[in-house]
C-alpha cells in the first residue's frame, strides 16, 4: 500500500467523545456531532484520537466507539479511528477490531510514556503492521506521546505495507515541512495543528487537515482547508488568523485544549461537549468566563 491505495483528503475533524454525567459514553450525542460535521462539509471523521480522550477509555469502550461511528457515518465519508496503544498486542487487537467493524483506516501513534529509541519505535510499527490489514495513518504528536516520528523515521515507516499516510502534529513548522518533503510522494500528509499553520501546509500540498477546532468552529475550521486549496488567499489568511486566536484562547489562563473544546461546544449548543474524563476537569470560574468572552470577541458566540 501507499498514498494511492486510499482516497483520503480534505478536512477531517478529530472529534470529541462526550460522556453522560455517570461517565458512560453519550452515544447519541457522539453520533449527532458526526452528523453535524458531515453536513458542514467534513470529508472524513477521526474518532478516538487525542481529542477523543482515547487514553481515558477502556479498550472495550474504544471498540464500541468504532462501531457507533461506523453506524452513524454509514459510509458517507472516510472513517479513521485511533487504535494506538503501548504494546504491540493491544494495538493489533484494536486495529483488527476496527477493520472488522468496517472502519477505513487506523490512526496509530508510537508507544507513549516510555522513552524509546528510533529502532524500537520502528520495530513496534513493523510488528503491528505485519499483523493487520487496515490502512495505517501514522500519528506524530511528541508533545503527548513522548516519542517522536522524525522525518527520517517516517520515511522508513513509509516502507511498511499498510502505511499510507501521516498526521504530522508536532506543532513545529520546520518538522512538518521536512516530513512533507521526505514522504509526500509515497504517503498522504495531513496537517495536525491546522489552526496554527494549516493554510501554508495546504498551499505546500497537504492532502488534508485533522484538527479539533471544527468541533467548535465548523464552517471556519473546514473552510480553512478549502479556501487555501482554491487559492482564496485573503479568505484563507483571515481564517488562519482566527484559528491562531482560538488556539491561544483555548490554551491560556488556566485552560487546556480538550476541556476548553467541550466547554465551547456546550456554550454554542453543539452536541458532543459535556464533562471530560478525569484527570481532566470541566472548566469553571475565571477560565470559563475568559473562554466565553474570548469566543464573543471572535464573533463565535
Secondary structure, 3 states (H helix, E strand, C coil): CCHHHCCCCEEEEECCCCECCCCCECHHHHHHHHHHHHHHCCCEEEECCCCCCHHHCCHHHHHHHHHHHHHHHCCCCEEEEECCCCCHHHHHHHHHHHHHCCCCEEEEECCCCCCCCHHHHHHHHHHHHCCCCCCEEEEECHHHHCCCCCHHHHHHHCCCCCEEEEEECCCCHHHHHHHHHHHCCCCEEEECCHHHHHHHHHHHCCCEECCCHHHCCHHHHHHHHHHHHCCCHHHHHHHHHHHHHHHHHHCCCCCCHHHHHHHHHHHHCCCCCCCCCCCCCCCCHHHHHHHHHHHHHCCCC
